[in-house]
Amino acid sequence: MVRVATLGPESIATRFRAMGTQVHIVATDLGESELELARDRIDDLERRWSRFIASSELNAVNRSAGRPVIVSEETFDLIARSVLASRLTDGKFDPSVERAMVANGYDCDFDHLTGVVNSRILCPAPGIEGIDLIPAIGAVSLPIGTTLDFGGIGKGLAADLVAGLLIDLGAEGAMVNMGGDLRAIGQASDAQGWVISVPDPFDQHRELLRFAMPEGAVATSSQMLRRWATKNGEAHHLIDPSTGAPLNTDVALVTVIAAEAWWAEVLTKSLFISGPFALEGLSDAYAVMVMSDGSIHCSPGADAVIR
């Protein structure tokens, strides 16, 4: 995951696990009580968005395919962004991979995956066609046979929302890192800005690159970390929507720098599928891609922000 490389003396920070990952929150000129409110906010979003919590709004929507379900403003916004992201990436990012995730054995929180897990017959993701968003009442209706998973966008949006909350609570600057999906807003305690370190995908104890930004978002995805054994062979969490199987690619890691974390997270998944040639077409973000042979590719302008 990406890491904040430097912190100033006026910063306050906390770390905890949520949404199946390590969370790191940093704020300047703020107190412990405000950090606790940020943690409560993340816990609340997880209760709404997790497919591993039976009472979540996501599971209510997935169980009610064919019928509209009224959801909270946050969940409606997340689903709307998921649909938009799928359209903008020509389906390379696809929130309808939930059945494919389960078929590959990812049917419980990753922390609880142990040993060799069962896997089922794979099938392509059904896509977003037929997902009905009803903003007038804040409701969502899925077609029968379509179920959603927020694994490729939810942590990014949570980082965006909670960083904004900390600013509203009075922080001069705030950074929320959701296991590699990071949003920084406002004044950093370091004069260089928010200094971010990206570990080497082949050795998490080594630094691959570092960069500084005044504010913005970073997301990193790697197929080297979330892996598990199945009866059909090793699997990982980056699913190809067209096949329902884990991506078979020479891409080892993608890091994206963008304005917002939800979009940066979406782009990492899209670029994993597209490969290095897609880097040339990026216009609203920077990206660094590491291949399985260790070679590194950068989008135009990315080398200017790398230290």
PLY file of the C-alpha trace (Angstrom):
ply
format ascii 1.0
element vertex 307
property float x
property float y
property float z
element edge 306
property int vertex1
property int vertex2
end_header
0.00 0.00 0.00
1.07 3.62 -0.34
2.40 5.29 2.79
2.83 8.83 4.10
6.59 9.23 4.23
6.90 12.22 6.59
4.80 13.77 9.38
5.30 17.09 11.12
5.19 17.68 14.90
1.76 19.31 14.72
0.21 16.24 13.11
-1.99 13.76 14.92
-2.49 10.26 13.55
-4.29 6.99 14.17
-4.18 3.50 12.64
-6.79 0.75 12.77
-8.30 -1.97 10.61
-11.54 -1.42 8.70
-12.99 -2.47 5.34
-10.61 -5.44 5.32
-7.48 -3.29 5.31
-5.18 -1.10 7.37
-6.44 2.48 7.75
-4.11 5.40 8.48
-5.54 8.86 9.25
-3.43 11.99 9.68
-4.71 15.47 10.53
-3.04 18.76 11.41
-4.30 21.09 14.16
-6.96 18.67 15.34
-7.65 16.60 18.46
-8.21 12.95 19.36
-11.99 13.34 19.54
-12.18 14.44 15.91
-10.09 11.46 14.84
-12.52 9.22 16.71
-15.39 10.77 14.73
-13.50 9.97 11.53
-13.09 6.37 12.64
-16.80 6.16 13.48
-17.58 7.46 9.99
-15.50 4.74 8.37
-17.16 2.09 10.53
-20.56 3.43 9.48
-19.66 3.30 5.79
-18.40 -0.26 6.17
-21.70 -1.29 7.76
-23.51 0.16 4.75
-21.20 -1.06 1.96
-19.68 -4.40 2.97
-20.85 -7.58 1.25
-19.59 -9.46 4.32
-22.12 -7.82 6.67
-25.52 -9.43 6.19
-27.45 -6.30 7.21
-25.54 -3.91 4.91
-27.36 -1.76 2.39
-25.31 -3.40 -0.34
-26.66 -6.82 0.57
-30.19 -5.43 0.79
-29.83 -4.19 -2.79
-28.26 -7.45 -3.97
-31.00 -9.56 -2.37
-33.78 -7.47 -3.91
-32.86 -7.72 -7.59
-35.89 -6.75 -9.65
-37.29 -4.46 -6.94
-36.25 -0.92 -5.93
-34.55 -0.49 -2.55
-34.30 2.87 -0.80
-30.73 3.43 0.42
-28.81 6.16 2.21
-27.43 9.16 0.35
-23.89 7.76 0.66
-24.83 4.39 -0.80
-26.85 5.90 -3.65
-23.88 8.13 -4.49
-21.49 5.15 -4.44
-23.69 3.12 -6.78
-24.16 6.10 -9.10
-20.39 6.65 -9.23
-19.85 2.94 -9.86
-22.18 3.02 -12.85
-20.55 6.19 -14.17
-17.07 4.71 -13.72
-18.03 1.61 -15.66
-19.27 3.73 -18.55
-16.19 5.97 -18.53
-13.85 2.96 -18.63
-15.86 1.03 -21.25
-16.64 -1.66 -18.70
-13.06 -2.33 -17.63
-14.13 -1.26 -14.17
-17.33 -3.19 -13.43
-19.14 -3.20 -10.07
-21.17 -6.29 -11.06
-18.31 -8.74 -10.35
-19.75 -9.89 -7.01
-20.75 -13.37 -8.24
-17.36 -13.76 -9.93
-15.62 -12.87 -6.65
-17.62 -15.53 -4.81
-17.04 -18.07 -7.59
-13.31 -17.55 -7.18
-13.56 -18.31 -3.47
-13.52 -14.74 -2.15
-16.71 -15.29 -0.17
-15.66 -13.90 3.23
-13.52 -11.10 4.63
-9.97 -11.54 3.31
-8.63 -11.73 6.88
-10.62 -14.96 7.28
-9.47 -16.69 4.09
-7.33 -19.61 5.27
-6.03 -22.71 3.56
-7.38 -23.81 0.18
-10.84 -22.33 -0.48
-13.60 -23.72 -2.66
-14.23 -22.27 -6.09
-17.15 -22.60 -8.48
-17.80 -22.37 -12.20
-16.83 -18.90 -13.36
-18.99 -16.58 -15.43
-18.52 -13.10 -16.88
-19.86 -10.10 -14.98
-23.34 -9.13 -16.27
-22.44 -5.42 -16.47
-24.32 -2.30 -15.51
-27.09 -2.34 -18.11
-30.48 -2.37 -16.44
-29.31 -0.86 -13.14
-32.04 1.66 -12.35
-31.14 4.70 -10.27
-34.17 6.59 -8.90
-32.79 9.83 -7.38
-36.21 11.26 -6.51
-36.59 8.69 -3.72
-32.94 7.60 -3.32
-33.65 4.08 -4.55
-31.76 1.54 -6.63
-33.06 -1.46 -8.56
-30.83 -4.16 -10.01
-31.78 -6.51 -12.84
-32.34 -10.12 -11.79
-28.99 -11.88 -11.94
-26.94 -8.75 -11.19
-25.23 -8.24 -7.84
-22.72 -5.56 -6.89
-19.36 -5.43 -5.13
-17.74 -2.16 -4.06
-14.21 -3.54 -3.65
-12.81 -1.47 -6.51
-14.23 1.93 -5.53
-15.60 1.93 -1.97
-12.37 2.49 -0.07
-11.48 5.38 -2.36
-14.81 7.11 -1.83
-14.56 6.48 1.92
-11.16 8.23 1.91
-12.66 11.18 0.04
-15.62 11.50 2.41
-13.64 11.16 5.63
-10.88 13.55 4.54
-13.59 16.11 3.79
-15.18 15.44 7.19
-11.90 16.19 8.97
-11.59 19.52 7.17
-15.19 20.34 8.15
-14.27 19.52 11.76
-11.53 22.15 11.67
-8.37 20.41 10.44
-5.92 22.55 8.48
-4.96 19.44 6.56
-6.11 15.82 6.48
-4.99 12.56 4.91
-6.98 9.31 4.90
-5.24 6.18 3.61
-7.54 3.17 3.14
-5.01 0.43 2.47
-3.44 2.20 -0.49
-6.41 4.33 -1.55
-5.49 7.75 -0.20
-6.98 11.25 -0.16
-5.12 14.32 1.10
-6.77 17.73 1.52
-5.49 21.02 2.86
-2.17 22.00 4.38
0.36 19.24 4.97
2.69 19.50 7.93
5.67 18.96 5.62
6.75 22.04 3.63
7.08 19.82 0.54
3.41 18.87 0.73
2.01 15.39 1.28
5.00 13.12 0.72
3.81 9.68 -0.39
5.88 6.49 -0.60
4.93 3.52 -2.81
6.50 0.16 -1.84
8.07 -2.19 -4.37
5.43 -4.81 -5.31
8.09 -7.54 -5.14
9.46 -6.47 -1.75
7.19 -4.49 0.54
10.20 -3.46 2.68
11.73 -1.52 -0.24
10.53 1.78 -1.64
9.62 1.81 -5.32
9.07 5.56 -5.65
8.08 8.63 -3.71
6.41 11.88 -4.67
5.05 15.03 -3.07
1.73 16.71 -3.83
-0.04 19.77 -2.42
-3.27 17.76 -2.19
-5.14 15.14 -4.19
-5.50 11.39 -4.24
-3.41 8.29 -4.79
-4.52 4.71 -5.35
-2.36 1.62 -5.75
-3.44 -1.86 -6.80
-1.20 -4.90 -6.97
-1.89 -8.50 -7.87
1.02 -9.53 -5.64
-0.71 -9.03 -2.27
-4.31 -10.28 -2.03
-3.81 -13.84 -3.25
-5.27 -17.12 -2.05
-5.22 -20.79 -3.00
-8.24 -22.49 -4.59
-8.84 -25.99 -5.88
-8.48 -24.51 -9.37
-5.13 -22.87 -8.59
-4.02 -19.55 -7.10
-6.41 -16.60 -7.37
-6.24 -12.87 -6.69
-8.80 -10.09 -6.22
-8.40 -8.27 -9.56
-11.16 -9.80 -11.67
-11.49 -9.57 -15.44
-15.20 -8.71 -15.92
-15.22 -10.32 -19.39
-14.29 -13.77 -18.03
-15.07 -13.70 -14.31
-11.55 -14.98 -13.62
-8.59 -13.23 -11.98
-6.72 -11.13 -14.50
-3.98 -12.95 -16.39
-1.61 -10.06 -16.99
2.03 -9.07 -16.88
1.10 -5.95 -14.89
2.25 -6.29 -11.26
1.26 -2.90 -9.84
-0.49 0.31 -10.87
-0.33 3.58 -8.94
-2.57 6.47 -10.00
-2.46 10.11 -8.86
-5.74 11.95 -9.43
-7.92 14.63 -7.88
-10.21 12.23 -5.99
-9.52 8.81 -4.50
-12.62 7.05 -5.87
-11.56 7.91 -9.42
-7.91 7.04 -8.79
-9.00 3.64 -7.48
-11.21 3.04 -10.52
-8.36 3.92 -12.89
-5.98 1.42 -11.28
-8.42 -1.41 -12.13
-8.99 -0.13 -15.66
-5.26 0.23 -16.35
-4.58 -3.29 -15.07
-6.79 -4.60 -17.85
-5.64 -2.17 -20.54
-1.89 -2.47 -19.98
0.92 0.01 -20.70
-0.45 1.34 -24.01
-3.36 2.98 -22.14
-1.00 5.23 -20.19
-0.61 7.54 -23.17
-4.32 8.35 -23.15
-4.56 9.55 -19.54
-5.62 13.19 -19.42
-6.92 13.75 -15.89
-4.44 11.68 -13.87
-0.87 10.45 -13.66
0.00 6.76 -13.46
2.98 4.49 -12.89
2.81 0.84 -13.96
5.22 -1.89 -12.89
5.43 -5.04 -14.99
6.19 -8.58 -13.80
9.73 -8.28 -15.22
10.34 -5.20 -13.07
10.15 -2.67 -15.90
8.36 0.61 -15.14
6.09 2.62 -17.45
4.82 6.15 -16.71
2.01 8.20 -18.17
2.94 11.56 -19.76
4.02 14.00 -17.06
4.22 11.43 -14.25
7.98 11.62 -14.05
7.65 15.32 -13.13
5.94 14.48 -9.81
8.20 11.57 -8.86
11.07 12.48 -6.53
0 1
1 2
2 3
3 4
4 5
5 6
6 7
7 8
8 9
9 10
10 11
11 12
12 13
13 14
14 15
15 16
16 17
17 18
18 19
19 20
20 21
21 22
22 23
23 24
24 25
25 26
26 27
27 28
28 29
29 30
30 31
31 32
32 33
33 34
34 35
35 36
36 37
37 38
38 39
39 40
40 41
41 42
42 43
43 44
44 45
45 46
46 47
47 48
48 49
49 50
50 51
51 52
52 53
53 54
54 55
55 56
56 57
57 58
58 59
59 60
60 61
61 62
62 63
63 64
64 65
65 66
66 67
67 68
68 69
69 70
70 71
71 72
72 73
73 74
74 75
75 76
76 77
77 78
78 79
79 80
80 81
81 82
82 83
83 84
84 85
85 86
86 87
87 88
88 89
89 90
90 91
91 92
92 93
93 94
94 95
95 96
96 97
97 98
98 99
99 100
100 101
101 102
102 103
103 104
104 105
105 106
106 107
107 108
108 109
109 110
110 111
111 112
112 113
113 114
114 115
115 116
116 117
117 118
118 119
119 120
120 121
121 122
122 123
123 124
124 125
125 126
126 127
127 128
128 129
129 130
130 131
131 132
132 133
133 134
134 135
135 136
136 137
137 138
138 139
139 140
140 141
141 142
142 143
143 144
144 145
145 146
146 147
147 148
148 149
149 150
150 151
151 152
152 153
153 154
154 155
155 156
156 157
157 158
158 159
159 160
160 161
161 162
162 163
163 164
164 165
165 166
166 167
167 168
168 169
169 170
170 171
171 172
172 173
173 174
174 175
175 176
176 177
177 178
178 179
179 180
180 181
181 182
182 183
183 184
184 185
185 186
186 187
187 188
188 189
189 190
190 191
191 192
192 193
193 194
194 195
195 196
196 197
197 198
198 199
199 200
200 201
201 202
202 203
203 204
204 205
205 206
206 207
207 208
208 209
209 210
210 211
211 212
212 213
213 214
214 215
215 216
216 217
217 218
218 219
219 220
220 221
221 222
222 223
223 224
224 225
225 226
226 227
227 228
228 229
229 230
230 231
231 232
232 233
233 234
234 235
235 236
236 237
237 238
238 239
239 240
240 241
241 242
242 243
243 244
244 245
245 246
246 247
247 248
248 249
249 250
250 251
251 252
252 253
253 254
254 255
255 256
256 257
257 258
258 259
259 260
260 261
261 262
262 263
263 264
264 265
265 266
266 267
267 268
268 269
269 270
270 271
271 272
272 273
273 274
274 275
275 276
276 277
277 278
278 279
279 280
280 281
281 282
282 283
283 284
284 285
285 286
286 287
287 288
288 289
289 290
290 291
291 292
292 293
293 294
294 295
295 296
296 297
297 298
298 299
299 300
300 301
301 302
302 303
303 304
304 305
305 306
